[in-house]
Amino acid sequence: HMTTTLELKSIDMKEFSEQSVQCFVEAAYSGKLPNVPGDIFRDLNKISHAFKVKWLQLSCFSMFFEFICAIPDILPPYEDLFFVFEEAAYVLSKLKQENISTVALEKITSSNSRKMFIEKYLLDIGKLSDYHLDMIIKLAGVDVDLIVQPLKEQLREQLGVEGAMISNECKYLLENCDLTPCRRDKTDLFEQLFDVLQELANESKEDMRLVLRLHRKSASKPEVSQRPASKSNSEEGSRTQPVEQESNNQKRRNSEKSSGKKSSVKITSWFW
């Protein structure tokens, strides 16, 4: 494939680890992926995409999926979840490959580990890229309080620290999260978050404008009921009354016409 389809006479492999290159060469000769340790998965997967080796891409995904399946659903180790999340974020950001991120997020969700994982992962929020934060937002979904709670605690710890400000990573999370569910379902948490934000933003007009904009945005979105309200008997009755009234009026007019009397029903015109 590399020599005929891509017409490559030489390949620059300097950016990859020696071990991953060796595994790649063995796979190219044998036509199958050997057993490889997890720490070279990233390089090997990157090589498969760099040189468009489709069968190796599929083999790397299968290897990743097997690793995910081996993680226990009950009390899964944070280190294992951290590994799959980091690899998924890297593949999504560099290779634009969503299948790995999808199975990684499904694993964390199915093991009921979202709260634990998000709390621990956000402890190093200052080191996280936008892609990492986007995946955290996607992992939390509508349960945005899973992000708001640890974020509030971190921001609260900065109160009283000289020169403390709202970090760019915190701003990114807040601006890209939909805080409306938190305002609706976790009112106390929502108010506590904005109390802390307001205190931290006191020294910065720009930060204060951001806090006000976030609060206004979350308050301006309409609250959608989770389930349709049931119709009461009184509502049903009130809806049928106009129909019954109209029917009775029509009967009375017909009766008055037949008896030669004028109708006593007043017709109000909407046009003046």
Backbone hydrogen bonds, N-H to C=O, Kabsch-Sander energy under -0.5 kcal/mol:
donor,donor_aa,acceptor,acceptor_aa,energy
5,T,1,H,-0.7
6,L,1,H,-2.3
8,L,2,M,-2.8
9,K,7,E,-0.5
13,M,11,I,-0.8
16,F,13,M,-1.5
21,V,17,S,-2.0
22,Q,18,E,-2.2
23,C,19,Q,-2.1
24,F,20,S,-2.1
25,V,21,V,-2.5
26,E,22,Q,-2.4
27,A,23,C,-2.4
28,A,24,F,-2.4
29,Y,25,V,-1.9
30,S,26,E,-2.5
31,G,27,A,-2.6
40,I,37,P,-1.4
41,F,38,G,-1.2
44,L,40,I,-2.4
45,N,41,F,-2.9
46,K,42,R,-2.3
47,I,43,D,-2.6
48,S,44,L,-2.1
49,H,45,N,-1.4
50,A,46,K,-2.7
51,F,47,I,-2.2
52,K,49,H,-0.6
53,V,48,S,-2.4
54,K,52,K,-1.1
57,Q,53,V,-1.9
58,L,54,K,-2.2
59,S,55,W,-1.9
60,C,56,L,-2.5
61,F,57,Q,-2.1
62,S,58,L,-2.3
63,M,59,S,-2.3
64,F,60,C,-2.3
65,F,61,F,-2.7
66,E,62,S,-2.3
67,F,63,M,-1.8
68,I,64,F,-2.0
69,C,65,F,-2.5
70,A,66,E,-1.3
71,I,67,F,-0.5
71,I,68,I,-1.3
75,L,73,D,-0.6
81,L,77,P,-1.8
82,F,78,Y,-3.0
83,F,79,E,-2.0
84,V,80,D,-2.1
85,F,81,L,-2.2
86,E,82,F,-2.6
87,E,83,F,-2.5
88,A,84,V,-2.1
89,A,85,F,-2.5
90,Y,86,E,-2.3
91,V,87,E,-2.6
92,L,88,A,-2.2
93,S,89,A,-2.2
94,K,90,Y,-3.0
95,L,90,Y,-0.5
95,L,91,V,-1.7
96,K,91,V,-0.6
97,Q,91,V,-1.4
98,E,96,K,-0.6
101,S,97,Q,-0.5
102,T,98,E,-2.3
103,V,99,N,-1.8
104,A,100,I,-1.9
105,L,101,S,-2.3
106,E,102,T,-2.0
107,K,103,V,-1.8
108,I,104,A,-1.9
109,T,105,L,-2.1
110,S,106,E,-2.8
111,S,107,K,-1.5
112,N,109,T,-1.7
113,S,108,I,-2.0
117,F,113,S,-2.8
118,I,114,R,-2.9
119,E,115,K,-2.1
120,K,116,M,-2.0
121,Y,117,F,-3.0
122,L,118,I,-2.3
123,L,120,K,-1.1
124,D,121,Y,-1.2
125,I,122,L,-1.5
127,K,124,D,-2.1
128,L,125,I,-1.4
133,L,129,S,-2.2
134,D,130,D,-2.7
135,M,131,Y,-1.9
136,I,132,H,-1.8
137,I,133,L,-2.3
138,K,134,D,-2.2
139,L,135,M,-2.4
140,A,136,I,-2.3
141,G,137,I,-2.0
143,D,140,A,-1.6
144,V,142,V,-2.0
146,L,143,D,-2.1
147,I,144,V,-1.6
148,V,144,V,-2.3
149,Q,145,D,-2.4
151,L,147,I,-1.9
152,K,148,V,-2.8
153,E,149,Q,-1.9
154,Q,150,P,-2.1
155,L,151,L,-2.3
156,R,152,K,-2.4
157,E,153,E,-1.5
158,Q,154,Q,-0.6
158,Q,155,L,-0.9
159,L,156,R,-1.3
161,V,158,Q,-2.2
162,E,160,G,-0.5
164,A,161,V,-2.0
167,S,165,M,-0.6
171,K,167,S,-2.3
172,Y,168,N,-2.4
173,L,169,E,-2.2
174,L,170,C,-2.6
175,E,171,K,-2.6
176,N,172,Y,-1.6
177,C,173,L,-1.2
179,L,177,C,-0.9
183,R,179,L,-2.3
184,R,180,T,-2.2
185,D,181,P,-3.0
186,K,182,C,-2.1
190,F,186,K,-2.5
191,E,187,T,-2.5
192,Q,188,D,-2.4
193,L,189,L,-2.3
194,F,190,F,-1.9
195,D,191,E,-1.9
196,V,192,Q,-2.0
197,L,193,L,-2.5
198,Q,194,F,-2.2
199,E,195,D,-1.7
200,L,196,V,-2.3
201,A,197,L,-1.8
202,N,199,E,-0.9
203,E,200,L,-0.5
204,S,201,A,-1.6
208,M,204,S,-2.2
209,R,205,K,-2.4
210,L,206,E,-1.9
211,V,207,D,-2.5
212,L,208,M,-2.4
213,R,209,R,-2.4
214,L,210,L,-2.6
215,H,211,V,-2.3
216,R,212,L,-2.4
217,K,213,R,-2.5
218,S,214,L,-2.3
219,A,215,H,-1.6
220,S,216,R,-1.6
221,K,217,K,-1.0
224,V,222,P,-0.6
225,S,223,E,-0.5
236,E,232,S,-2.2
237,G,233,N,-2.7
238,S,234,S,-2.5
239,R,235,E,-1.7
240,T,236,E,-1.3
241,Q,237,G,-1.3
244,E,240,T,-2.3
245,Q,241,Q,-3.0
246,E,242,P,-2.4
247,S,243,V,-2.2
248,N,244,E,-2.3
249,N,245,Q,-2.4
250,Q,246,E,-2.2
251,K,247,S,-2.0
252,R,248,N,-2.2
253,R,249,N,-2.4
254,N,250,Q,-2.4
255,S,251,K,-2.1
256,E,252,R,-2.5
257,K,253,R,-2.5
258,S,254,N,-2.0
259,S,255,S,-1.5
260,G,256,E,-0.9
260,G,257,K,-0.7
261,K,256,E,-1.8
268,T,266,K,-0.6
269,S,267,I,-0.6
272,W,270,W,-0.5
